[in-house]
Amino acid sequence: MPSGSKTAGSRTDNFGTASGTEKEETTEKEDYSAYLENKLERVLAQMEGVGRVTVMITVSDNGESVVEKDASESSTTTTENDSSGGVRTVTEEQSSETTVYLEADGESRPYVQKEKLPSIEGVIVVAEGGGNSRIVSEISEAVEALFSVEAHKIKVVKMSSKEE
């Protein structure tokens, strides 16, 4: 599917197969994961003692687009006095938000103020040097530093010596 194209509708069947927008979101999530995996593999492969390496990264969401909103608020306070000397104060507050839209090429779309990247859920690293505790520690520290992932969400294992 070409980048930027949108599919209307969204549904998931009983087998967990996504269609429509969900399929597109899954593809975006997989593309982002693949991008990070590729970059991490290249960096780790340059570290001494790591050797060949394969990485899998899971993300928990698709990130978030924060759209610009015009907000307006107003407040009115009314004070009433009754004949027996009592005072009643009424405060009425109103607020409203409206999404800001951009128009380009006859198309209107919300103005995106900020994009939040997907959250990384876990990382597994399969490395030739994964049998050495020093290498495992260095790989884990590198992943923690790059992705701000907690240590318990990182697993480093030794790569099988089988040639396939």
C-alpha positions in Angstrom: 0.0 0.0 0.0 1.5 3.4 -0.9 2.6 5.6 1.9 0.0 8.1 3.0 -3.0 6.3 1.5 -5.9 5.7 3.8 -8.4 2.9 3.8 -11.9 3.6 5.1 -13.5 1.2 7.6 -12.0 -1.0 10.1 -12.8 -4.5 11.5 -11.1 -7.5 13.0 -12.4 -11.0 12.4 -12.5 -13.8 14.9 -9.0 -15.0 13.8 -7.3 -11.7 14.8 -6.7 -10.7 11.2 -6.9 -7.0 10.9 -8.5 -5.3 7.9 -9.0 -1.7 6.8 -7.5 0.9 9.1 -6.3 -1.6 11.7 -4.2 -3.4 9.0 -2.7 0.0 8.1 -2.0 0.8 11.8 -0.4 -2.7 12.2 1.8 -2.0 9.1 2.9 1.4 10.6 3.7 -0.3 13.9 5.7 -3.1 12.1 7.5 -0.5 10.0 8.5 1.5 13.0 9.7 -1.7 14.8 11.6 -2.9 11.8 13.3 0.5 11.5 14.4 0.4 15.1 15.5 -3.2 14.9 17.6 -2.5 11.8 19.4 0.5 13.5 20.0 -1.4 16.7 21.4 -4.5 14.9 23.8 -2.2 13.0 25.0 -0.5 16.2 25.3 -3.7 18.3 27.2 -5.5 15.5 29.9 -2.8 15.8 30.4 -3.5 19.5 33.4 -5.7 20.3 32.5 -9.3 21.1 28.9 -9.1 20.0 29.3 -10.8 16.6 26.3 -11.5 14.4 23.1 -10.2 15.9 19.3 -10.3 15.4 16.9 -8.0 17.3 13.2 -8.0 17.8 11.4 -4.9 19.3 7.8 -4.8 20.2 5.8 -1.6 20.6 2.6 -1.3 22.6 0.8 1.3 20.6 0.9 3.3 17.4 2.0 6.6 19.0 -0.2 9.6 19.1 -0.9 12.7 17.1 -1.7 15.7 19.3 -3.9 18.1 17.3 -4.1 21.9 17.9 -7.3 23.1 19.6 -8.7 26.6 19.9 -10.1 26.9 23.4 -12.3 29.5 24.8 -13.5 30.0 28.4 -16.0 32.4 30.0 -17.2 33.0 33.5 -20.2 35.0 34.8 -20.8 35.7 38.5 -24.2 37.0 39.7 -24.8 38.1 43.3 -28.5 38.3 44.5 -29.7 39.8 47.7 -33.1 38.8 49.1 -35.4 40.7 51.4 -34.4 38.9 54.6 -30.7 39.8 54.2 -29.5 36.6 52.5 -27.0 36.7 49.8 -26.8 34.2 46.9 -23.8 34.1 44.5 -24.1 32.1 41.3 -21.1 31.5 39.1 -21.6 30.2 35.6 -18.6 28.9 33.6 -18.5 27.8 30.0 -15.7 26.4 28.0 -15.4 25.0 24.5 -12.7 23.5 22.2 -12.5 23.5 18.5 -10.0 21.6 16.4 -7.8 23.7 14.1 -7.8 22.6 10.5 -5.4 23.2 7.7 -6.6 23.3 4.1 -4.3 22.3 1.3 -5.1 21.1 -2.2 -8.8 21.3 -1.5 -8.4 18.9 1.4 -9.0 19.8 5.1 -7.1 18.0 7.8 -6.5 18.7 11.5 -3.3 20.6 12.3 -1.0 18.2 14.1 0.9 20.1 16.9 3.0 17.1 18.0 3.7 13.5 17.1 4.4 11.0 20.0 6.3 7.9 18.9 5.1 4.5 19.8 6.1 3.1 23.2 8.6 0.3 23.2 7.3 -2.6 25.2 10.2 -5.0 25.0 13.5 -5.9 23.2 15.1 -9.3 22.6 18.6 -9.5 21.3 20.1 -12.8 19.9 23.8 -12.4 19.6 26.8 -14.6 18.9 28.4 -13.1 22.0 25.3 -13.6 24.1 27.0 -16.3 26.1 29.5 -13.9 27.7 28.1 -12.1 30.7 30.1 -9.0 30.1 28.8 -8.7 26.5 25.2 -9.4 27.7 25.6 -6.5 30.2 26.9 -4.1 27.6 24.1 -5.0 25.2 21.5 -4.5 27.9 23.0 -1.2 28.9 23.1 0.0 25.3 19.4 -0.9 24.8 18.5 0.8 28.1 20.4 4.0 27.0 19.0 4.1 23.5 15.3 3.3 24.2 14.8 4.1 27.9 13.5 0.6 28.4 13.6 -1.0 31.8 16.1 -3.8 32.3 13.5 -6.4 32.9 12.0 -5.7 29.4 15.3 -6.6 27.7 16.5 -10.1 27.1 19.9 -11.0 25.6 20.5 -14.6 24.5 23.3 -16.5 22.8 22.8 -17.1 19.1 22.6 -20.8 18.0 25.7 -22.0 16.3 23.7 -23.9 13.6 24.2 -22.7 10.1 21.1 -22.7 8.0 
